[in-house]
């Protein structure tokens, strides 16, 4: 096992893949946090696909004008122009028409991607691009030029994010406030989009379209499950990106599989593990919260039972009117006492001032529902039972609406006072 871990590290191709992939993963993870929080995930996918038109254009211009074959800087510049053009078209169409931005992204990126495919096929005698390599990448065949380009791009993007971190933070979480204090929100959006474009452009030749989108989104989403602060989320996203590259490359070597696919598979499995066990936002934590949760209906039934009893109420009386298992009922009573609505004594339970106010709200809703049900012709023997089910519905001003519709009655159909 030790040999299986150490042996790949002695290979030059593995070292280059590890360094290049880690650089891309860190910067993609950091930028990806803003992409995820601003719900721009689809834009990253659009840019990576639209880049094929830029690659084709850059390749064609350098070949026909200067005679260079597969000139990396030329294709990089073409890719960047294609990405910026895509963003500009998306912004223009979404602003001047009734088409929403997500629909515009779908239209533009597929159109520009198609333009690239057509250009490659028409000028196939001049352009020698392997589309499968472009889509899947070849991280195990990283060239020195790819490493330099990715390192240079990462330095630029990370510098921008560090210098303007507070600006991006405010514009991401509260763009209205950001605009009100004078921040150029639109300019920040364009800068962020340019950063995403740079990351995609510099990484796609190394890791491919699919992997660069995955590294933008999945590590950031994984970190989002563990953090409530943007700075910590960005650091964790970078860590998860690097662990995805390391784990994926070892999977690739051990299983003799495609490098990009193995990295993305490891990245996704990592996300699923965190989704299951995250202490606050994971599935296990959610299940435990639901298990511990006391239904509001049970709380309200307990409060109204004690209110109607109008004295210290033993648990035997509460059990008679509240249909719950003894263990769950005891747990609910402890929770209500802890919240300050009940006082516990040897004789039983009694309402505090806050508890009485809460119980009065439920009782008011119950008696108003009874009055309303009588008005619409509900049989008298069904009034209490039906109102008991409806009394817990109080959202959206329902009770005030009933009160106004009934003409502010003072008593219910049984002559009891409505609180």
KETOR-465709 format. One line per 8 residues: number of its first residue (from 1); their letters; for each residue z, x, y of C-alpha. Coordinates in Angstrom, 3 decimals. Each point is the difference from the previous one (the first is absolute). Example, Ala and Ser with C-alpha at 12.3 -4.5 7.8 and 13.67 -1.06 7.14 Angstrom:
1) as) 7.800 12.300 -4.500 ~ -0.660 1.370 3.440
END
This chain:
1) xxxxxxxx) 0.000 0.000 0.000 ~ 0.887 2.833 2.379 ~ -3.320 1.686 -0.768 ~ -1.883 -3.250 0.725 ~ 1.570 -0.077 3.481 ~ -0.405 3.681 0.881 ~ -3.459 0.650 -1.468 ~ -1.999 -2.162 2.481
9) xxxxxxxx) 1.731 1.704 2.940 ~ -1.598 3.304 -0.972 ~ -3.504 -1.447 0.396 ~ -1.732 0.427 3.382 ~ -1.698 -3.418 -0.123 ~ 3.377 -1.683 -0.602 ~ 1.636 1.899 2.859 ~ -2.778 -0.992 2.421
17) xxxxxxxx) 0.140 -3.606 -1.148 ~ 3.782 -0.010 0.429 ~ -0.135 1.478 3.505 ~ -2.925 -2.118 1.211 ~ 1.301 -3.192 -1.553 ~ 3.486 0.551 1.428 ~ -1.347 0.567 3.524 ~ -2.037 -3.204 -0.197
25) xxxxxxxx) 2.881 -1.928 -1.575 ~ 2.506 0.966 2.703 ~ -2.182 -0.883 2.980 ~ -1.400 -3.116 -1.686 ~ 3.511 -1.187 -0.874 ~ 1.291 0.508 3.547 ~ -2.983 -1.736 1.640 ~ 0.066 -2.623 -2.731
33) xxxxxxxx) 3.432 -1.186 1.147 ~ -1.495 -1.175 3.290 ~ -3.007 -1.413 -1.854 ~ 2.262 -2.047 -2.296 ~ 2.301 -1.209 2.777 ~ -2.946 -1.010 2.203 ~ -1.742 -1.644 -2.968 ~ -3.061 2.216 0.320
41) xxxxxxxx) -0.356 0.790 -3.723 ~ -3.448 -1.573 -0.187 ~ -1.162 2.206 2.881 ~ 0.683 3.183 -1.970 ~ -2.123 -1.344 -2.838 ~ -2.750 -0.895 2.472 ~ -0.065 3.453 1.574 ~ -0.127 1.807 -3.320
49) xxxxxxxx) -2.934 -2.095 -1.212 ~ -1.892 0.105 3.299 ~ 0.150 3.785 -0.029 ~ -2.846 0.282 -2.478 ~ -2.387 -0.883 2.834 ~ 1.461 2.837 2.072 ~ -0.182 2.447 -2.898 ~ -3.638 -0.927 -0.595
57) xxxxxxxx) -0.835 0.242 3.700 ~ 1.733 3.347 0.430 ~ -1.635 1.370 -3.132 ~ -3.453 -1.183 1.110 ~ 0.265 1.359 3.551 ~ 1.223 3.438 -1.138 ~ -2.667 0.194 -2.724 ~ -2.981 -1.110 2.086
65) xxxxxxxx) 0.894 1.687 3.287 ~ 1.773 3.177 -1.091 ~ -0.884 0.361 -3.674 ~ 3.628 0.000 -1.188 ~ 0.707 -1.495 -3.426 ~ 3.263 -2.002 -0.294 ~ 1.365 1.382 3.272 ~ 3.691 -1.009 -0.013
73) xxxxxxxx) 0.642 0.004 3.794 ~ -3.147 -2.065 0.600 ~ 0.980 -2.594 -2.605 ~ 3.551 -0.024 1.350 ~ -1.242 -0.696 3.523 ~ -2.359 -2.698 -1.302 ~ 2.851 -1.616 -1.927 ~ 2.217 -0.036 3.075
81) xxxxxxxx) -2.775 -1.572 2.105 ~ -0.530 -2.648 -2.714 ~ 3.731 -0.772 -0.113 ~ 0.292 -0.322 3.793 ~ -3.160 -2.129 0.100 ~ 1.449 -2.289 -2.669 ~ 3.231 -0.439 1.970 ~ -1.913 -0.652 3.232
89) xxxxxxxx) -2.213 -2.633 -1.650 ~ 3.004 -1.694 -1.617 ~ 1.829 -0.115 3.333 ~ -3.087 -1.251 1.884 ~ -0.907 -2.790 -2.422 ~ 3.578 -1.237 -0.383 ~ 0.434 -0.134 3.799 ~ -3.280 -1.687 0.972
97) xxxxxxxx) -0.200 -2.540 -2.843 ~ 2.239 -2.458 -1.791 ~ -0.135 2.140 -3.169 ~ 3.447 1.361 -0.903 ~ 0.575 3.745 -0.320 ~ 0.477 0.027 -3.788 ~ -3.322 -1.796 -0.473 ~ -1.696 2.356 2.473
105) xxxxxxxx) 1.305 3.015 -1.924 ~ -1.474 -1.394 -3.217 ~ -3.373 -0.588 1.653 ~ -0.277 3.320 1.798 ~ 1.223 2.378 -2.663 ~ -2.190 -1.512 -2.719 ~ -2.990 0.076 2.377 ~ 0.522 3.637 0.996
113) xxxxxxxx) 0.744 0.976 -3.617 ~ -3.252 -1.676 -1.007 ~ -1.810 1.881 2.776 ~ 1.276 3.265 -1.455 ~ -1.090 -0.911 -3.532 ~ -3.484 -0.999 1.231 ~ -0.294 3.227 2.030 ~ 0.937 2.101 -3.021
121) xxxxxxxx) -2.576 -1.785 -2.163 ~ -2.811 0.152 2.602 ~ 0.516 3.676 0.834 ~ 0.935 1.030 -3.534 ~ -2.409 2.950 0.180 ~ 2.023 1.437 2.882 ~ 3.513 -1.298 -0.711 ~ 1.664 1.149 -3.180
129) xxxxxxxx) 3.290 -1.919 -0.073 ~ 1.734 -1.087 -3.169 ~ 1.255 -3.501 0.859 ~ 2.390 -0.018 -2.948 ~ 1.535 3.229 1.288 ~ 0.281 -1.587 3.439 ~ 1.806 -3.070 -1.387 ~ 2.226 1.694 -2.605
137) xxxxxxxx) 0.376 3.450 1.561 ~ 0.508 3.268 -1.830 ~ 3.439 1.283 0.806 ~ -0.183 2.611 -2.751 ~ -3.046 1.525 1.696 ~ 1.504 0.499 3.447 ~ -1.812 2.617 2.089 ~ 1.659 2.321 2.496
145) xxxxxxxx) -1.845 -1.771 2.832 ~ 1.551 -3.319 -1.110 ~ 3.465 1.550 0.197 ~ -0.593 1.310 3.514 ~ -1.440 -3.301 1.216 ~ 2.876 -2.032 -1.464 ~ 2.620 2.409 1.399 ~ -1.575 -0.025 3.472
153) xxxxxxxx) -0.257 -3.814 -0.001 ~ 3.569 -0.408 -1.248 ~ 1.268 2.285 2.786 ~ -1.814 -2.033 2.686 ~ 1.061 -3.409 -1.329 ~ 3.641 0.950 -0.617 ~ 0.223 1.575 3.463 ~ -1.260 -3.211 1.615
161) xxxxxxxx) 2.445 -2.127 -1.994 ~ 2.960 2.258 0.810 ~ -0.787 0.199 3.731 ~ -0.537 -3.748 0.373 ~ 2.350 -1.233 -2.715 ~ 2.047 -2.270 2.299 ~ -3.139 -1.506 1.491 ~ -1.438 -0.799 -3.423
169) xxxxxxxx) 3.364 -1.347 -1.162 ~ 0.356 -2.462 2.881 ~ -3.658 -1.064 -0.114 ~ 0.243 -0.594 -3.754 ~ 3.145 -2.121 -0.063 ~ -0.268 -1.778 3.361 ~ -3.410 0.338 1.707 ~ 0.940 -2.634 2.608
177) xxxxxxxx) 3.022 2.001 1.148 ~ -2.060 3.196 -0.134 ~ -2.566 -1.541 2.343 ~ 2.734 -1.362 2.284 ~ 1.475 3.478 0.549 ~ -3.392 1.471 0.779 ~ -1.050 1.597 -3.294 ~ -3.786 0.007 -0.606
185) xxxxxxxx) 0.128 -2.030 -3.230 ~ -3.780 -0.214 -0.405 ~ -0.397 3.743 0.505 ~ 2.756 0.660 -2.559 ~ -1.835 -2.227 -2.484 ~ -3.189 2.010 0.542 ~ 1.880 3.295 -0.368 ~ 1.582 -1.211 -3.251
193) xxxxxxxx) -3.371 -1.152 -1.291 ~ -1.487 3.390 0.886 ~ 2.840 1.707 -1.904 ~ -0.692 -2.199 -3.031 ~ -3.701 0.861 0.309 ~ 0.758 3.728 0.124 ~ 2.214 -0.210 -3.082 ~ -2.594 -1.972 -1.932
201) xxxxxxxx) -2.884 2.233 1.071 ~ 1.794 3.250 -0.835 ~ 1.276 -1.216 -3.349 ~ -2.798 -2.081 -1.470 ~ -2.127 2.939 -1.136 ~ 3.037 1.406 -1.791 ~ 1.605 -3.085 -1.525 ~ -2.637 -2.722 0.335
209) xxxxxxxx) -0.100 -3.448 1.599 ~ 2.349 -1.719 -2.440 ~ 2.720 2.656 0.043 ~ 0.077 0.472 3.774 ~ 0.593 -3.730 0.482 ~ 2.667 0.060 -2.689 ~ 1.771 2.960 1.612 ~ -0.076 -1.775 3.368
217) xxxxxxxx) 1.576 -3.199 -1.300 ~ 2.017 0.437 -3.198 ~ 2.462 2.804 0.950 ~ 0.675 -1.731 3.336 ~ 0.575 -3.325 -1.757 ~ 2.319 1.728 -2.483 ~ 2.043 1.509 2.836 ~ 0.075 -3.398 1.747
225) xxxxxxxx) 1.982 -1.381 -2.936 ~ 2.733 2.592 0.601 ~ 0.217 0.352 3.800 ~ 0.689 -2.025 3.122 ~ -0.711 2.878 2.406 ~ -3.495 1.244 0.801 ~ 0.872 3.711 0.117 ~ 1.637 -0.105 -3.443
233) xxxxxxxx) -2.833 -2.126 -1.338 ~ -2.535 2.607 1.134 ~ 1.921 2.867 -1.615 ~ 0.395 -1.900 -3.267 ~ -3.675 -1.004 0.027 ~ -0.953 3.669 0.248 ~ 2.318 0.827 -2.908 ~ -1.407 -2.822 -2.142
241) xxxxxxxx) -3.527 1.139 0.832 ~ 0.730 3.559 -1.165 ~ 1.750 -1.164 -3.192 ~ -3.025 -2.197 -0.716 ~ -2.318 2.993 0.304 ~ 2.220 2.259 -2.117 ~ 0.616 -2.608 -2.701 ~ -3.633 -1.121 0.010
249) xxxxxxxx) -1.354 3.522 -0.344 ~ 2.235 0.686 -2.989 ~ -1.115 -3.309 -1.547 ~ -3.591 1.010 0.633 ~ 0.450 3.350 -1.776 ~ 2.060 -1.361 -2.894 ~ -2.236 -3.020 -0.638 ~ -3.286 1.719 0.934
257) xxxxxxxx) -0.848 -2.829 2.404 ~ -1.484 -0.388 3.487 ~ 2.208 1.569 2.669 ~ -0.255 -2.720 2.651 ~ 0.618 -2.786 -2.474 ~ 3.033 1.760 -1.507 ~ 1.560 0.551 3.433 ~ -0.511 -3.623 1.017
265) xxxxxxxx) 1.357 -1.203 -3.351 ~ 3.160 2.098 0.427 ~ 0.314 -1.211 3.599 ~ -0.223 -3.635 -1.077 ~ 2.493 0.464 -2.857 ~ 2.359 1.660 2.482 ~ -0.308 -3.037 2.283 ~ 0.720 -2.404 -2.874
273) xxxxxxxx) 3.130 1.931 -1.001 ~ 1.331 -0.052 3.569 ~ -0.929 -3.686 0.292 ~ 2.164 -0.697 -3.038 ~ 3.070 2.098 0.900 ~ 0.069 0.226 3.829 ~ 3.632 -0.677 0.981 ~ -0.757 -2.481 2.799
281) xxxxxxxx) -3.556 -1.283 -0.357 ~ -0.658 0.525 -3.721 ~ -0.443 -2.642 -2.662 ~ 3.324 0.844 -1.657 ~ 1.870 -0.272 3.310 ~ -1.706 -3.305 0.734 ~ 0.950 -1.355 -3.420 ~ 3.628 1.040 0.508
289) xxxxxxxx) 0.075 -1.627 3.451 ~ -1.371 -3.236 -1.396 ~ 2.524 0.126 -2.818 ~ 2.883 0.418 2.449 ~ -1.359 -2.551 2.434 ~ 2.034 -3.185 0.510 ~ -2.351 -2.951 0.650 ~ 0.536 -1.498 3.453
297) xxxxxxxx) 0.060 -3.454 -1.559 ~ 3.060 0.932 -2.077 ~ 1.779 1.370 3.091 ~ -0.692 -3.184 1.944 ~ 1.100 -2.241 -2.879 ~ 3.325 1.867 -0.197 ~ 0.586 -0.269 3.747 ~ -0.779 -3.728 0.161
305) xxxxxxxx) 2.169 -0.707 -3.063 ~ 3.014 1.618 1.686 ~ -0.829 -1.734 3.301 ~ -0.078 -3.405 -1.657 ~ 3.280 0.720 -1.805 ~ 1.507 0.725 3.451 ~ 2.860 2.123 -1.346 ~ 0.648 3.061 -2.118
313) xxxxxxxx) -2.369 -0.486 -2.931 ~ 0.759 1.332 -3.480 ~ -2.814 1.553 -1.957 ~ 0.096 -2.872 -2.514 ~ -1.188 -2.438 2.717 ~ -2.744 2.399 1.096 ~ -1.202 0.353 -3.610 ~ -0.217 -3.774 -0.244
321) xxxxxxxx) -2.506 -0.313 2.848 ~ -1.831 3.344 -0.109 ~ -2.091 0.432 -3.129 ~ 0.396 3.689 -0.770 ~ 1.324 2.120 -2.851 ~ 3.664 0.967 0.605 ~ -0.854 3.692 0.241 ~ -2.783 -0.548 2.542
329) xxxxxxxx) 2.114 -2.479 1.952 ~ 2.876 2.501 0.238 ~ -2.466 2.624 1.199 ~ -1.378 -2.401 2.621 ~ 3.519 -0.826 1.235 ~ 0.826 3.704 0.326 ~ -3.178 0.527 2.015 ~ 0.788 -2.914 2.351
337) xxxxxxxx) 3.564 1.244 0.509 ~ -1.400 3.462 0.778 ~ -2.406 -1.521 2.556 ~ 2.946 -1.634 1.784 ~ -0.792 -3.661 -0.741 ~ 2.937 -0.628 -2.375 ~ 3.665 0.944 -0.293 ~ 1.292 0.474 -3.530
345) xxxxxxxx) 3.593 -0.876 -0.982 ~ 1.925 -0.746 -3.177 ~ -0.652 -3.741 0.428 ~ -3.740 0.408 0.495 ~ -2.463 0.425 2.861 ~ -0.228 -1.288 3.550 ~ -2.585 0.334 2.742 ~ 0.268 2.410 2.879
353) xxxxxxxx) -1.266 -1.045 3.435 ~ -3.381 1.604 -0.705 ~ -0.077 -1.593 -3.442 ~ 0.677 -3.444 1.484 ~ -2.843 0.421 2.489 ~ -2.390 0.980 -2.786 ~ 1.155 -2.899 -2.201 ~ -0.407 -2.440 2.928
361) xxxxxxxx) -3.637 1.094 0.337 ~ -0.660 -0.807 -3.663 ~ 1.899 -3.312 0.199 ~ -1.916 -0.947 3.148 ~ -3.294 0.709 -1.779 ~ 1.125 -2.040 -3.036 ~ 0.937 -3.094 2.019 ~ -3.111 0.156 2.165
369) xxxxxxxx) -2.130 0.205 -3.128 ~ 1.834 -3.041 -1.387 ~ -0.746 -1.909 3.215 ~ -3.645 1.034 -0.135 ~ -0.364 -0.875 -3.680 ~ 1.484 -3.435 0.618 ~ -2.450 -0.543 2.854 ~ -3.016 0.733 -2.229
377) xxxxxxxx) 1.245 -2.375 -2.701 ~ 1.721 2.230 -2.558 ~ 2.270 -2.063 -2.339 ~ 3.654 0.206 1.001 ~ 1.144 1.392 -3.344 ~ -2.378 2.967 0.427 ~ 0.922 0.884 3.598 ~ 2.806 2.456 -0.749
385) xxxxxxxx) -1.748 1.727 -2.893 ~ -3.262 0.507 1.888 ~ 1.734 1.053 3.233 ~ 2.048 2.535 -1.995 ~ -3.249 1.683 -1.018 ~ -1.520 -0.139 3.497 ~ 3.058 1.058 1.998 ~ -0.774 3.673 -0.603
393) xxxxxxxx) -3.364 -0.302 1.798 ~ 0.872 0.895 3.588 ~ -2.640 2.527 1.015 ~ -2.310 -0.492 2.963 ~ 2.187 -2.508 1.832 ~ -0.209 -2.547 -2.821 ~ 3.461 -1.460 0.657 ~ -0.562 -0.306 3.765
401) xxxxxxxx) -3.320 -1.700 -0.701 ~ 1.709 -2.545 -2.282 ~ 2.711 -0.618 2.584 ~ -2.556 -0.633 2.742 ~ -2.207 -2.157 -2.223 ~ 2.984 -2.180 -1.011 ~ 1.127 -0.424 3.625 ~ 3.094 2.261 -0.191
409) xxxxxxxx) 2.056 -2.168 -2.385 ~ 3.800 0.441 -0.043 ~ 0.592 -1.265 -3.565 ~ -1.804 0.111 -3.333 ~ -0.918 -3.089 -2.113 ~ 3.510 0.021 -1.512 ~ 1.665 -0.102 3.421 ~ 1.161 3.612 -0.109
417) xxx) -0.109 2.029 3.208 ~ -2.878 2.471 0.349 ~ 1.440 3.327 1.277
END
